[in-house]
Amino acid sequence: MRVLVVNAASSSLKVDLVVDGETIESYDRLPALAALAPDVDAVGHRIVHGGLEFVAPVLVDSDVEQRLRDLVELAPLHQPKSLAGLDAARRLLPDTPHVACFDTAFHATLPPAAYTYPLPRDWRERWGVRRYGFHGLSHAWATGRALRLAPDARRVVTCHLGAGASLAAVLDGRSIDTTMGFTPLDGLVMATRSGSVDPGLITWLEEHDQLSPHEVATNLEHRSGLFGLAGTSDMREILLRQDDDARLALDVYLHRLAGSIGAMTVSLGGLDALVFTGGVGERAWQVRRQVAARLAHLDVYLDEENNAEAGTGSAPITDTDISADAHGVRVLVVRSREDLEIAAGVEQLLAGSVPG
């Protein structure tokens, strides 16, 4: 099957043509794609938020599109980009099936203890306030690859580390905990996002600095994280610099990351495999080394040579086992392939193996 995968992120657009499970062409825009119509069997779309309703790929029609628009208020900074890509592709390829695949769907298996916030019942029931989790397409792909490399691993923590960053605790292939919450702002330190902060700080800033909710949200989303600490959102630059701001940014990033991996391990009752994916996870061997050093008490050790070689250079990485000892926790580097995860979801839905 020939599946066109449209991934409209908050600051970028990626379009890939996937044929029988392999990406054969990539594009950076949609308008030139109308000529592909005769050669495309379906279009798969990454949609950030599926809410409580959409927990598997779904064929898009007018009714589904409207229901997706109703979810914009749950992800106002991200959902509009996804829907803009969907609209544009449906106009260009109106006679081709379009399938929505959701970043929240992988985390639909979270138990109540993990997804419930200790907030008033009317907030939870009226607004659907709960932990949803994101990056699910990447976590799902990383989990599948990890289980091929380490088939005996039942308790897996997947680390999606890129401009956005999150962890998932995966037990027997199912997500049971994650670091992102009601929005993709929660959890780890990210490129420009703060990650978790004291909610009391938000109300304090609004009161004492006379900031509007929009100004606070903009600063937390676009001027915080690594950028707020070091003046750059690029981990590569931070790893090269030797100044105090860069060292602090890296220390804060690693402290939050290692501590959160520990929390995910508690959710799982132990750890069999630790998986790194995403731009930082795949390429920053120094980050992997320092995280492992902080997790030695969990039996996480790296083969230093394999770790230093994994992800170096400009060529696409290959999935690699960088563990020091086969008897300890398996440590894996997996190339993020949301395009292939989306294409697989499209094929399964159209073949009738996924409930529509």
C-alpha atoms as one frame of an Amber mdcrd trajectory, in Angstrom:
protein
   0.000   0.000   0.000   1.153   3.546  -0.804   0.461   5.845   2.154   1.192
   9.553   2.199   1.995  10.576   5.781   1.360  14.197   6.779   2.987  15.278
  10.036   2.102  18.911  10.754   3.931  19.843  13.964   3.838  23.165  15.794
   6.788  24.584  13.829   7.335  22.225  10.891   5.654  20.148   8.204   6.922
  16.719   7.174   5.358  14.706   4.369   6.528  11.191   3.538   5.462   8.652
   0.947   5.541   5.219   2.569   5.280   2.182   0.312   4.913  -1.253   1.890
   6.455  -0.121   5.147   9.368   1.867   3.685   9.672   5.619   3.172  10.685
   6.193  -0.432  10.195   9.961  -0.760   9.963  12.970   1.530   8.558  16.421
   0.881   8.507  19.725   2.769   5.226  21.053   1.390   1.789  19.942   0.210
   0.818  21.918  -2.940   2.965  19.890  -5.341   1.428  16.634  -4.167  -1.770
  16.742  -6.226   0.107  15.012  -9.048   0.674  12.059  -6.698  -3.049  11.351
  -6.379  -3.156   8.393  -8.775  -0.241   6.779  -6.921  -1.522   7.272  -3.350
  -3.870   4.742  -1.763  -4.436   6.677   1.485  -3.240   9.645   3.509  -2.317
   9.305   7.177  -2.307  12.328   9.470  -0.634  12.842  12.803  -3.219  14.485
  15.054  -1.925  15.675  18.419  -5.075  15.222  20.513  -7.771  12.567  20.296
  -9.375  13.308  23.656 -11.256  10.453  25.282 -13.086   9.522  22.098 -10.345
   8.715  19.596  -8.072   5.949  20.883  -7.259   4.308  17.538  -6.853   5.431
  13.902 -10.104   6.675  12.356 -11.264   7.385   8.818 -11.850  11.121   8.467
 -15.153  12.483   7.167 -16.898  15.790   7.826 -18.327  14.571  11.122 -14.968
  13.305  12.400 -13.247  16.507  11.346 -15.749  18.573  13.309 -15.256  16.379
  16.377 -11.512  16.946  16.047 -12.125  20.689  15.916 -14.102  20.403  19.136
 -10.884  19.188  20.783  -8.911  22.327  19.906  -9.550  23.795  23.342  -7.660
  20.852  24.882  -4.544  21.599  22.777  -4.887  25.144  21.437  -1.191  25.487
  20.588  -0.872  22.197  18.690  -4.221  20.922  17.401  -4.783  23.798  14.909
  -1.536  22.907  13.110  -2.625  19.288  12.775  -6.036  20.319  11.464  -4.533
  22.809   9.009  -2.485  19.985   7.494  -5.572  17.776   7.364  -7.626  20.470
   5.636  -4.965  21.205   3.044  -4.405  17.544   2.195  -8.142  16.817   1.921
  -8.497  19.697  -0.532  -5.591  18.472  -2.645  -6.574  14.792  -2.524 -10.377
  14.844  -2.071 -11.003  11.355  -3.453  -8.341   9.604  -1.358  -9.114   8.082
   2.074  -7.712  10.197   4.904  -6.968   8.567   8.257  -6.262  10.372  11.532
  -3.715   8.808  13.900  -3.390  10.231  17.398  -0.492  11.126  19.671  -2.691
  10.522  22.697  -3.980   7.082  21.656  -1.034   5.009  22.911  -1.689   6.332
  26.424  -5.381   5.388  26.427  -4.348   2.353  28.510  -3.197   4.443  31.489
  -4.857   3.219  34.707  -6.953   5.652  36.789  -4.183   6.071  39.348  -1.909
   7.422  36.598  -4.361   9.596  34.666  -6.452  11.098  37.487  -5.601  14.531
  38.871  -6.551  15.212  42.525  -8.846  18.073  41.544 -12.527  18.884  42.192
 -14.875  16.375  40.614 -16.764  19.004  38.599 -13.528  20.146  36.911 -12.643
  16.584  36.006 -16.100  15.691  34.729 -17.060  18.963  33.024 -13.775  19.657
  31.261 -12.215  16.218  30.913  -9.275  17.344  33.041  -6.903  14.381  33.307
  -3.515  13.156  32.141  -3.670  12.353  28.421  -0.004  11.958  27.488   1.502
  12.741  24.092   4.229  11.591  21.678   2.290   8.334  21.600   3.133   7.546
  17.984   6.841   7.776  18.764   6.505   5.802  22.009   4.509   3.105  20.218
   7.141   2.754  17.491  10.008   2.718  20.006   8.216   0.071  22.053   7.735
  -2.174  19.033  11.368  -1.875  18.002  12.559  -2.436  21.569  10.584  -5.662
  21.837  12.240  -6.897  18.660  15.698  -6.147  20.033  14.890  -7.364  23.551
  11.930  -9.774  23.249  12.061 -10.770  26.916  11.698  -7.198  28.156   8.327
  -6.719  29.887   9.084  -3.466  31.703  10.260  -0.786  29.290  10.799   2.960
  29.663  10.825   4.790  26.341  12.478   8.232  26.261  11.352  10.512  23.430
  13.911  13.317  23.643  13.655  16.020  21.014  12.442  19.608  20.968   9.545
  18.159  22.928  10.366  15.425  25.405   8.444  12.786  27.333   8.767   9.346
  28.868   6.416   6.374  28.836   6.335   3.424  31.200   5.357   0.435  29.074
   4.329  -2.882  30.609   3.851  -5.801  28.204   3.531  -3.359  25.316   0.931
  -1.100  26.983   1.511   2.406  28.323   0.783   2.580  32.052   2.397   5.918
  32.919   3.846   8.952  31.153   5.330  12.346  31.960   3.211  14.659  29.795
  -0.197  15.398  31.219  -3.257  17.445  30.285  -1.068  19.332  27.794   2.318
  18.710  26.130   3.817  21.331  28.476   4.077  18.954  31.427   6.959  16.763
  32.524  10.574  16.951  31.346  12.656  20.010  30.541  12.340  20.622  26.792
  13.893  22.881  24.157  11.677  25.897  24.880   9.024  24.410  27.203   9.435
  24.466  30.950   8.092  21.035  31.776   6.552  20.637  35.231   6.513  23.687
  37.492   4.720  24.477  40.747   1.135  25.466  39.803   1.284  28.005  42.613
   4.029  29.769  40.672   1.609  30.425  37.820  -0.932  32.171  39.996   1.865
  34.059  41.798   3.256  35.384  38.506  -0.163  36.454  37.304  -0.743  38.326
  40.553   2.691  39.875  41.198   3.993  40.531  37.677   0.614  41.538  36.261
   0.982  38.934  33.514  -2.063  37.739  31.611  -2.720  33.992  31.280  -1.700
  34.304  27.613   1.630  35.923  28.529   2.373  33.249  31.118   1.497  30.473
  28.662   3.656  32.025  25.936   6.651  32.262  28.257   6.242  28.693  29.517
   5.853  27.357  25.969   8.393  29.404  23.983  10.886  31.073  26.350  11.558
  28.433  28.986  13.279  25.045  29.060  16.834  24.952  27.699  16.276  28.307
  26.019  15.273  29.946  29.261  18.294  28.510  31.073  21.032  28.849  28.450
  19.692  31.198  25.772  19.594  28.407  23.209  17.210  25.531  22.567  19.881
  23.448  20.791  21.278  20.635  22.927  24.258  20.327  20.562  25.354  23.862
  21.429  24.828  23.316  25.135  27.022  20.208  25.080  29.827  22.163  23.392
  29.718  25.221  25.654  31.613  25.444  28.935  29.929  28.474  30.525  27.890
  28.407  33.731  24.521  28.841  31.996  25.110  25.878  29.689  26.304  23.678
  32.555  23.273  24.596  34.630  20.910  23.917  31.719  22.415  20.467  31.198
  22.357  19.652  34.924  18.701  20.664  35.252  17.808  18.687  32.111  19.595
  15.547  33.353  18.280  15.867  36.919  14.673  15.978  35.695  15.244  13.237
  33.108  16.944  10.732  35.407  14.470  11.369  38.220  11.521  10.844  35.891
  12.981   7.592  34.554  13.174   6.488  38.178   9.508   7.382  38.667   8.523
   5.422  35.561  10.515   2.462  36.895   8.512   2.584  40.122   5.287   2.466
  38.082   6.581  -0.628  36.315   7.915  -2.352  39.432  11.350  -2.619  37.843
  13.155  -2.043  34.579  14.115  -4.439  31.802  14.872  -2.021  28.965  15.549
   1.703  28.581  15.014   3.148  25.107  16.309   6.457  23.735  14.678   8.000
  20.661  14.069  11.457  19.157  16.740  13.907  18.023  18.507  14.242  21.388
  17.924  10.631  22.383  19.371   9.346  19.120  22.271  11.750  18.659  23.465
  13.040  22.052  25.662  10.220  23.350  26.817  12.459  26.208  23.245  12.754
  27.488  22.790   8.971  27.375  26.094   8.437  29.220  25.271  10.896  31.995
  21.739   9.575  32.423  23.096   6.022  32.735  25.607   7.181  35.350  22.728
   8.525  37.434  20.840   5.232  37.075  23.628   2.781  37.908  21.716   1.753
  41.054  19.026   0.429  38.685  21.633  -1.747  36.900  21.839   0.602  33.915
  25.305   0.443  32.346  26.481   1.358  28.864  29.094  -0.021  26.542  31.042
   3.241  26.229  32.320   2.546  22.728  28.949   1.505  21.334  27.277   4.473
  23.014  29.781   6.958  21.591  29.343   5.538  18.091  25.525   5.322  18.104
  23.977   8.234  16.250  27.215   9.945  15.257  27.585  11.434  11.791  24.839
  12.673   9.505  23.532   9.327   8.250  20.229   7.986   9.651  20.872   5.957
  12.764  20.325   2.239  12.983  18.616   0.691  15.999  21.424  -0.236  18.384
  21.925  -2.042  21.687  24.398   0.010  23.738  24.146  -2.058  26.934  27.330
  -2.965  28.776  26.068  -6.304  30.055  23.373  -8.558  28.628  22.416  -9.487
  32.201  21.537  -5.918  33.210  19.000  -3.468  31.859  19.000  -3.434  28.074
  19.766   0.092  26.842  18.686   0.743  23.267  18.870   3.580  20.766  15.951
   3.517  18.331  15.372   5.772  15.360  12.061   7.607  15.713   9.778   6.652
  12.834   6.387   8.245  13.387   5.896   8.056   9.615   6.028   4.259   9.629
   3.873   4.009  12.774   1.215   6.192  11.123   1.385   4.251   7.852   0.965
   0.980   9.752  -2.080   2.376  11.555  -3.602   3.452   8.241  -3.077   0.023
   6.699  -4.548  -1.764   9.725  -7.643   0.444   9.735  -8.302   0.069   6.015
  -7.733  -3.664   6.268 -10.383  -3.801   8.996  -8.094  -4.891  11.817  -8.514
  -1.680  13.849 -11.957  -0.604  15.095 -13.025   2.497  13.196
